[in-house]
Amino acid sequence: MANEEKSVKELEAKYNEQVLLRRRKLAELQKQGKDPFDVYKVNRTHTSKEVKDNYDTLEGTEVTVAGRLMSKRVQGKAGFSDVHDRYGKIQLYIRIDDVGEEKLKEYKTFDIGDFISVTGRVFKTKTEEISLHITDFQLISKSLKPLPEKWHGLKDPDLRYRQREVDLVMNADVRDVFMKRTAIIRYIREFLDNRGYLEVETPILSPIAGGAAARPFTTHHNALDINMYLRIATELYLKRLIVGGFEKVYDMGKNFRNEGIDIRHNPEFTMIELYEAYADYNDMMEIMENLAAYVCQKIHGTTKIDYQGTEIDFTPPWRRLTMIDAVKEYAGIDFNQIASDEEAQKIASEKHLQFKKEIKDCTKADILNALFEEYVEDKLIQPTFLCDYPVEISPLTKKKRGNPAFTERFEGFIYGRELCNAYSELNDPIVQRERFTQQSKERELGDDEAYVIDEEFMNALEIGMPPTGGLGIGVDRLIMLLTNSFSIRDVLLFPTMKPTQN
């Protein structure tokens, strides 16, 4: 332990020494009238990628690139360096005969992490690496803190998430994840736009937290003197647009839920909800499986991926499995044979299932869902639609045709994780009010995530909503799969973090 403490102190001393040295260099530059922070614009002619992609036409031509200096091997009268920009890196070659003794001396003072602009002739080295033969350069921003040591990089996950900018500088695979994230979101929009969907924006602040069973973040509007809530879902607003005649709509943006943080959950996350008039949950299954396959094909050139060492096949059609059949298959309990709540409660006690309320207050539906979560969910590795949820836990969903104890609802699961949720939407305002009233009773029994009545939404239903299919997709979770990322924090540029102590 003593040796470890000594090593840490030595590293801290070395780090502080480097910070001090860099500040001294800056002060000297400013004294010479060469303040890098006085540079306002750089006349860059090419990116690193453009130089490499167009070598045949650019060979021997003078170009100007700009980026962060990430390596420097300059000794004596010549040497090589690497500068990185958004698109990659390019090698630089500098020698005293081209820039002069004073300029070479200046170049040698640059630190790893500094931003420079470089003008030079495009050429290939003896090893066939496309490079720039420097004729001029300028320091355009000074890095006052050293980057992590090259070979060890930024490894501590907590520090990586807190200092994402450094993580992006040091780790090319991290940059790749977020480049793919942007592409995935673009392809989701492309898929829906090609199907005639209209992208809309719905409020983030609302007087009621509706559309999902979740605990909201609360804030206060001073001018109106009312409490408001960050949205937990966009569902109710989007259905009102269906009422208004927008037959295919979607909203992709941030939702906020005041819940715990783990590898699948962040209080602020990206969701897409889409609604289509004259459709049902079977149509939503077709859209979901084809959307996922389309995006996967665009990103990877195939509908099969490796996720954490397991091959996942997005190829449609996905498996369809009812909740009753799933619990029978994986838990060995046939709920078709359970006649009463009391019988189900006995099973719940035997299985030691946990609920937010007393077991004596639980229904067959509550216990069936709990058995699914306990025994089935983590077994659904390949893409699977888990269908036909009980009415009691699906208050916004139409009853199952031919089986009114259940609803036309499904959730999509991959690698044991929920990816999406969809309904044949309930459009009967009388039944909807009854369902909301039952949810109010659930809140009285201690479920603070139960639905609340939204009278403006109820008014819209009474005006009339056509038969509608609706689908919600966890965009971050889809991105996790398509980038082989274990934690949701790995696909969020700035995940929610507990503040550090000053």
N, C-alpha and C positions, 0 to 999 in steps of 0.2 A: 504493500500500500504506500509506503514511504517513497519508493522508487516511482510509482505512478504519479503521486502528487508532485514530485520533483520534475517529472517529465512534462506535466501539465503547466507548471510554472515556467519552465524553460520555453515551451511553445508560446505561452502568453507574452513572455518577454520578447521573444523573436518577432511575434506579430506586432506588438506595440512599437518595436524598433523600426519595422518596415513602414508602419503608418507614419511615424515621425519623419522617416527619410523621404517618403513621398510628399509630405507637406513641405519639406524643405525644398524639394525639387520644384514644386509649384511656386513657392515664394520666389525662387531664383528666376523662374520663367517670367513671372509677373514683373520682377525688377527689370528684366531685359525687354519688357514690352511685348512679350510673347504669351500672354495669358490665354490658355486653351479655352477658357470659359467665355472669352470674348468672340469666339467663332460662332456665327449665326447661321451660316448656310454652307453646304458643301456641294460643289458642282460635280457630283458623281455621274459618270457616263455609262457605267456598266455594273451589274452585280457580279458576284463570283460565278454564279451559274451561267449568266449570259456570256461571260468570257469563255468558259469551258465549252458551252454548247455551240459557240460560234467560232471556235479556234481556227478553222480553215480560212475564214474570211478576215479574222482579226490578227493573224500571225504577223508580227513585225509592226503592228499598229500601236500607237500610244493611247492608252485608256486610263481612266481614273476610277478606282474603287475605294470603298470606305468600309470600316468595320472595327471590331475589337481585336487588338493584338493578343494572340493566345500562345504564341511561342516565339522565341528569339534566340538564334544561334549565330551570333555575329562576333567574330574574334579577328584581331589583326585588321586587314584591309578589306574583308568581304564576309558575307554570311547570308544565311537564310532565315526567314520568319514566316509565320502563318497569320493571316488576318481572317476573321470569321464575320460573316454577315448573316442575314436571315436565311439565305439560301444555301449556305455551306461555307467552305473555306477556300482560300487560294494562297499558294506559296509566293513569297516575295524573295527576290534576290537583290542584294545591295552590294556595291563595291565602291571603293574610294575614287577610282578613275572616273566614275559617272557623276558622283554627287560632291566630291571634294572632301578634304580632311575635316573641316568644321562641321559640315552636315552629317558626315558619318559619326563624328563624335557625339553630336546631338542625338542621332538615332539610337546610339548605344545607351543613352540615359533613359530611354522609354521603358516603362514597366509593363509587365504582363497585366492585361486588363485595360490599358489605355486605348482610347479610340483614335485612329489615325486615318487620314486620307492619303492615298498613294497614287502617283502617276507613274506609269512605266510601260515598256514595250512587251507585248505578249510573245512568249516563246516557250519552248519545251526544253527541259533539262535532259541530261544524258539518260536519266531513268524514265524519260517520256512523261514527266509530270508537267502539266500546263502551269506556267508561272508568269510573274511580272518582273521584268528587269527594271528596277526603280531608277527613275530620272529625277523625281522630286517627291516630297512628302510634307505633311503638316500634322502636328499634334492638334486634334480637334476637341478632345475632352480628356481630363486627367482622372484616373482611378486612384482614389485616395486610400482605399483599403485593398489589401491583397486578396485575390481569389483563393479558394481552397487549393491545397496541394494537388497537382495534376493527377497523380496516379491513385490517390485515395479519394479525391473528389468530395462531394457533399453527400454523405451516406446516412446520417442521422435523419430518420423520417420526419420527426417533429421539426427539426431545423430546415429540412427541405421544404415543408409546407409553409413555414413561416417566412422563409426567404426564397420564395418561388423564383424571383428574378435571378438569384445566384444559381439555383437549381437548373434553370433554363440555359444559363451560360455554360455550365459545366457538363450537362448531361444531354447528349444528342438524342437519346431514346425518349427523354421527357419532352423535348421539343417536338419530336415526331408524334407523340400521343396527342398533343394539343393541335398540331396541324391536322391530324386525322379527325379530331373532334370537330373542327370547323367544317371539314369536308363531309362528315357524317350528317351534321345538321343541314348542310346545303342539299345533300341527296334526299333527306327526309322531305324537305320542302319541294324538291323537284318531283318526287314521286307523287305527292298529294296535289301539287299544282297541275301535273299532267292528267290527273283524274278529275279535274274541274273543281277542286276545293278552293275556297276563298280564305286567305289568312286574315284574321282580325285581331284586334287588341281589346282585351277586357280589363276592368279596373283591378288594380293591385290593392287599393284601399277600399274596404267595404264596411257598411254598418252591421253586417251579419257575416259570420264565418260559416258559409254553407257549401254544399256540394261534396263533402267528404266527412268521414269520421276521423277527426284529428283535433288536437289541441292547438288553438291559434296563438299568434303573437298579438298583443293588444297595444294600441297606441291611443292618443287623444288628439282630436281636432279642436284647436283652441277657439277659432272663430265660431264654429257651430256648437261648441261645448258638448261634444258627444264622443263616446268611445268608438274607435274604429278598429278594424282587424286587417292584418296582412292576409291576403287570400291563401286559403288552403287548397283551393281547386277553382277551376274556371267553369265548371259544369253548368251551373244555373244560369249564368249570363249567356253562355253559348246556346242553351236550349231556348232562351228568350229570342235569340236571333233566328232560330229555326221557326219559332212562332211568327216572327216578322217576315218570313219568306226567303231567308238565306238558306237554301236547301243543303248546301255542303259547306261547312265552316270548320276552321281549326285555329287554335291559339297555341303558340309555342313560346313559353317564357317561364319566369321564376314563380314557384310556389314556396310558401313558408309554413313550416310546422314546428311547433314548440315541443320538440321531442329530443330524445337522446341522440348521441353521436356514436356510430360504429362503422364497420366496413361498408354497410349498405345505406346508411342514413346520414344526411347532413341537413341541418335546419333550413337551409336555403338550397333549393334544387331545381332542375329544369324538367318541366313536364310538357307534353303535348296532349291536348284533348281535341278530338275531332267528332263531329256529328253529321249524320247524313239522313235527310228525310226519306221516308218510304223504304228504309232499310231495317234489318234486324241484327241480332248478335251473330248469326251465321255469316252475314256480309262483313261484319267487323273481324271475324276470324280470318276470312279471305284477305282483307286489307292488311291485317297485322302480319300474317305469315309472308305475304308477298312484299310488303314494305321492308321487313327485316332482311329477306333474301335479296331484294334489289340493292339495298345499301351495302350489304356484305359483299355482293358481287362487285359493286363499284369500288369498294375499298381494297378488297383482297383478290379480285379476279376469280373468285370461287364462292360457293355458298357453304363451304366447310372451313372451319377454323379450329385452331388449337387454343383451348382456354385452360390455363393452369394445368397443362398436361393431359387434358381430356379433349377428344375430338367432339366438336359440336356441329351438327348438320342442320343448317337453316332451311334446307330444301323443302318447299311445300309438297304435300300437305303435312301439317303437324299433327301429332297424336291428339285425339279428342277423348276425354275421360271424365265421367261424371263424378261429383264428390262422393256420392253413395258408393259407386264402384271402386273409387280410389281407396276409401276407408276399408272396404271389404277386402281389397287386394293386399294392402300393406299393413293393416291393423288386425285383419281377421274378424272384423265385426260387421255384421249385415244389418244395417239400420232399417232395411225394409221389414225386418222382423221385430223391431222395437216399437211397441204399441203406445207407450206413454212417456211423459216427461220423467216420471218416477223411475221407470226402467233405465232410462238414459242417465239419470242422476246416480243410480247405483253403479253403472259402468264408470262414470266420471270419478266416483270415490275410489273404486278399485284401481283405476289407472293413475290416481293421484294428480288429476288435472287441476290446473290453476285458473281462476277466473277473477274478474274485478268485483264480482258480487258473490253472495253465498250460493253454494251448489243447489240449495233448495229453491232458489229463485231462477235457476237456469232452465232453459227449454231444451228440447231435443235438438233444435237448430244450433244453439250455443255449443252443445256438447259434440255434435257432429263436426262443427267447424274446429273445435279444440282438438279433436282426434286427428283431423286432417293436418293441422299445424304440427302436432306432436309426432305423428307416425308417417306422414306422406310427403310433406313439402320438400324436405331435403333429399328425397329419392327421385324427384323429377328432374333428371339431368338433361336429357334431350328435350327439345322444344315440345311442350305439352300444353294444351288448353284444358284447364280444369273447369268443368261446366256444371251448371245447374245448382246454384247455391240456394239455401233455404230462404224463404220470404223474410223471416225475422231479421236476417242480417243483410238484407238487400233492399232497403226502403225506397230506392229510386228506380226499381226494375219491374218490368212486367212479369206476371206469373207465367210459369212454364205451360205451354200448350199441352193439355191432357194430364197435367200433374200440378194442380194449383198450390201444393205445399212448397213448391220450389219455384225458382225464377229463371228467366233466360239471361243468365249472367255467366261470364267466364273470366278467369284470370289466366294469363300466360306465364308459365314457369320455365326457366332454363337454369341449369346448374343448381337446382334447389332454391332458386330465388325468383320472387315475383317480378315480372317485367311489365305487365300491362293488366288492365281491368276494363271490362266492357259489358254493356247491357243492350237488351231490347228495352228501350227507355219507357218508363211508365208515363203515359200521357193522359190518364184519367184523373182529373183534379179531385174528385170525391175520394177515390182510393188513396191518392197521394196525401191528402190531409189526414186520413186515418192512419197512414203509415207514420207521418210526422208526429201525430199525437202519441202513438206507441213509443216512438223514440224519446219523447218528452218523459215518459214513464221510466225509460231506461236511464235517463239522466238522474231522475229522482232516486234510482237504485244505486247510483254511484258511478255510472259511466259518463265521465265528463267529456268524452269524445263523441257522444251520440249526436245525431243531427238535430238542428234547430229549425223551426218553421220560418221560411222566408216568404212573407206575404206578397212581395212584388213578384216573386217567381210563381206563387199560387195564382195571382191575378193573370199572369201570362198563360198558365195552363188552362184557366177558365175561358180565355179568349179562344183557345184551341191550338193544339200542337199535333201535327200528323204523326203517324207511326214513324219512329226514329231509332236508328242504331247509333250508339256512342262508344268511343274508345279512348282510354287514357294510357299513355306510354311513359314510363320512366326513362327519359332521354339519357340521363347520366348512366343508368344501369345498362342500357344498350351500348353506350360508348365503352363501358368497362369490358363488356364481352368482346367487342370488335377491336379493342386495343390490348387485350390480354392483361387488363389491370385488375389487381386483386381487391383494391379498396376504392371506394367512391372518391376518396381524397386524391387519388392518383389521376383523376380525370377532371378535377375542379382546380382551376388556376389558383384560387385563394379560398380554400376550405375554411369553415368556421373553426377558430382556435380559441382556447382559453388564454386570456392575456398573460404575458409574462410579468413577473414581479420586478419592479424597478428597484 
